[in-house]
Amino acid sequence: MALAAGQPGSAEEWARPLFSNQIRAVSGIGTGTGAAEPQAFQLAFLHEFGSLILGGTVSSNRSGILTRAVQAEETHQLRLHAGYDFGPATGVVTLGGVQAEGSGGRRQGTLFGLGMRVSLNRALQLRGEVLHHEAGPRDGSGRPRGETLSVSAAFRF
């Protein structure tokens, strides 16, 4: 079971910081403490300059898609975003770095990608992002690379 805490913002609220924190509720059976364990933290800021959008994101994750893709126990990311609002659609370019932590130590690498947000109507938006990531040497076997695809829908009240 997962619980969300914090103040996540919508994609239309570009001029203020966005914060989210996700914790996993633990049942206490066989865990010893029964305490909730933090799973993800994200802090983002985006600002519009006319049709140009600039921003950044700092996040830490123990269970996300990128964490699984780079075969790590935890990832930390720093991303810079630049985009353009085309009217009903917004395109975004992302550049950044990722640090993957696991039992074998820390690995660092780059990530970059393209994203798009499309408003289907006043209340419904579709979002998608393709990220290419490289997470540094893993057991001396080179740079593990990969792509992740993220697709989501958002409904505004």
Secondary structure, DSSP 8 states (H G I E B T S, - for coil): -EEEES----TT-TTSEEEEEEEE----TTTSS---EEEEEEEEEEEEETTEEEEEEEEEESSSHHHHHTT-SEEEEEEEEEEEE-SSEEEEEEEEEEEEEETTEEEEEEEEEEEEEEESSSSEEEEEEEEEEE---STTS---EEEEEEEEEEE--
